Each structure stands twice: as C-alpha cells, then as structure tokens.
C-alpha cells in the first residue's frame, strides 16, 4: 500500500490524532494492525488513550514511530504529545485512581455545568432570594410596631408649661398622641410640643401597623 501524507488539527488528543491518521487511509483496526505490525489490542488501547493497558513507554514510542512513518507525519510531535498526556494521566491517576482510570475516560466525561443545569441553579437561587425577601417583609409587617421615646425619657416633674415630645416610631404605622394623630417623617421620626396643665398630666403614645397590631407608651408628667 502506498503512503499518504496527512494533515491533522493541533487541538486533537493523541488518541484522536492516531485514530484520524488510520481513518485517513481508509483502514480498519485489524488491517492497520497488520500494516504496522502492532497487536490489535495495543492499537485499540492507543486510539482510546487506555495507557494503563499498554506496554512500557519504549514500546509505545516504537508504535508511534510506525504510525508516523506509515502516515508521513512527524514522529517527534507524536512523541512530545504522548509525553505530555502520559504525564497528566499519571498525575491524575495518583491523586484519584478510582475516578480517573484512563485518558479515554477523561475524554468522554461531559462538562457538569451544562446550560440547562446553570439555568436550574440560577432559578433556584432567584426563588430562594424571593422567598427570603417576602419572608422578611411579612415578618416586618406582622411583628408589633415600636416606639422609642427620647423626650421625655421617663416620668418627670417639670416647671415648664411646654413639653417637647420627641422620638421614633415604626415607619409603617400610624401614630397618635393622646388620641390625636401625630405625623412622622419617612423614617418614623416625630416631634411635637405639648402644653401641660397644672398638676399631673398623662401622655399616651400609640402606634398601630397596617395589620392592626398596636404598641402603647405612657408617661406621667407632673407640672408645678
């Protein structure tokens, strides 16, 4: 049979490259093994990257030399690619011999993160975020509203007729001071001046959220 020069892509693995060289000459595995004087099982293992079932490296390089001579390609390039892939194979096989058995297995492993799996993962993250957000909002709305009274901070005795009422209430609630609506800003801050009567004055603050939950605070102020 006449020899024929063959051009191959550089991104092929050695196993794929050897198989392509054989197929370029229109030969089956058995025919090619007879041409190269290589055992059929060794030829199959070479073309599948099953390095652990092949003989010593010196014999493999002899096989590669026969491939190169028959197909008129560079034997040096085949040697170099074999050395690189063999080195990677041995490193991986030492780290995880039960998982990575052959280069053929490595070539057949499909990427885990396919577009479909990525969409499922992103969808799950989005749903988890939405549930978390709505859960936070529901908890925020259902919990009892809060009043923080800065002035007066406790029951007091005063000689000033005008008393400053100042503090913060839950921003989503309605606030009343002695049954009269009291305005708050967007952050719930409020401030008002209350004119006291002689003697004991009772100041009652009530805040109610949209779900009807209320919080009350009472201060007793003695005006002399």
N, C-alpha and C positions, 0 to 999 in steps of 0.2 A: 504494500500500500504506500502511496506517495505521501510525503509530509506536507503539511499546510500550515503556514504562519497564522496565528490567531491573536486578535487584539481584545483585551478584557478591560472592564471598568475597574478603577482603582479602589472603589468602595466595597468590593466583594470580600467576603471572608475567604480564607484559603480553601475551605471545603467547597464553597460555591464556585470558586475560581477553577478548581480541579474538575468539578463536575461539568462546568461550562466548556472547558477545554476538550473533554471527552465528547460532549454532545455536539460541539462544533465540527467534529469529524464524523458525525453520524454513527457512532459506535455504541453498542450496549455495554453493560458492565463486563459480561463474560468475554465478549470479543476484545474489549480493550485490555482486559487482564492477560489475554493470550498475546496481544501485541507487545505489552510491556513486560511480560514475564513476571507479573505480580499476582499473588493469590487473590481470588475473588473476594474473600472476606476482608483482606487487608485493603483492597481497593474500595470496598463499600465503607469501611471504617474511616478511610481517608476522606472520602467525599461526604461523610456525615459528621466529621470532626470528633469521632469517638476515639480520643487519644489514648485512653487507658487500656484499650484492647489492641493497640498497635505495638509492634516490637520496639526495640531501643531506637534512640534518635538517629544513630548512624545508619540504620536500615531505612528509616523514613526518608532521610535525605537522599539515599540511593533511589528510592521510589520517585522522589520529586525530580531528581536528575533525569530519570527516564521520561517522566511527563514532559519536562522542558525540552528534551532532545526530540521527542516524537512530535510535539506541537510547535516547536520552533519559538519558544519563549525563553526569557531569561531565568536560568536556574538560580542565580543569585537572589533575585526578587522573591522567588518561591521560598528559598532558604530563610531569608530575612523575615518574611511574613510568618513562616512556621515558628521561628524562634520567638517572635513577639506573642503569638497566640498561645504557644505552649507555656510561656512564662506566665501569662494571665491565667490560663487554665490551672496551672499548678498552685498559684497563689490562692485562687478562689477555692480550689479543692481542699487545700489545707485548712482554710477558715471554716468551710461548711461542706464537708464531704458528703453529707446525706442529702444536701439540697442541690449542689452543683456537681453533677457527676460527669458530664461531657459537654464539650463545646457545642455539640449538636443540640443538647437540651437548651443551652443558653440562647442559641439562635432561634429556637422555636417558642421561647417564652414571650408572650404578648404583654405589652405595657398594661399595668394595672389601672392607671388613671386614664381611662377612655373618656371621650366627650360625654357619653351618657352618664358615667359614674360621677364626673365632675358636676354635671347638672343636678344629679340627685343630692350630692354633698352640699352644693350651694343652696339648693332648695331647702334642705334640712336646716342649714344654718339660718336662712332667712325666716323660716317658720318658727324656729326657736327664739329668734330675736323678736318676732312679732308677739309671740305668746308671752315672752318676758316683759315686753313693753306694756301690753294690755293688762297683764297681771299687776304690774306696778301701778298703772292708772286706777284699776279697780280698788286695789288696796289703799291708794291715796284718797280715793273718794269715799270709801266705806269707813275708814277709821275716824275716830272722834276728832273734831276740829280743836285747835289750840289757841289759847290766849296767853300772851306774855305781857304783863303789866309792869312798865318801867316806873311810872309815876301815877299815883302813889304806890310804892312797892310793898306797903304794909298798912295796917290800921294806924292812924296817926291823930295827934292833936295839933291843930293849927290856929293861928291868929289872922291868917289871910283869908279874905272872903272868897277870892277867886282861886280855884284849884285846877292845876293843869292835869289833864287825863291823857296819858301817852303810853303807847305800847305797840304790839304787833299781834295780829290775829291771822288765822288761816286765810290765804288769799282767795280761796274758792267759796268762802262762806259769807253770810250776811251778819253784820254786827249791829247790836243795839246797846245803847247806854240809857239805863233807866227807862226802858220800853220805847226809846226814841232811836230811829235809825242813825247810825254813825258811819260816815264814809271812810273808806280805806283806799290807799293807793294800790297800784298793781302788785306790789309786794306784800300787801297786808298791813302796812304801817298806818297808824291813826294818831290823831292828836286833837284835843278839844279842851275848852276852858269851861269849867262848871262853877256857877255861882252858888255858894253854900248858904244855908240857913243857920241861924243861931242854934247851937246845940248839936245833937247827934244827926249826922247825915249818912244815909246808906247809899252806896254807889254799887249798882249792879250792871255788870257787862255780860252779854250773852252773844255767842256766835253759833250760827246754825249752817251746816253744809247742805248741798243740794239734795241729800238723801234724808234730811230731817234730823240728823244727829246734832245734839247741842252740847255746848260746854259753857258753864256759868262761872263767874268770878265775882265775889262781893268784897268791898272794902268799907269799913266803918270809919267815918271821919268826924272828929269832934271839933266844932268851930266855936271858939270862945270869944 
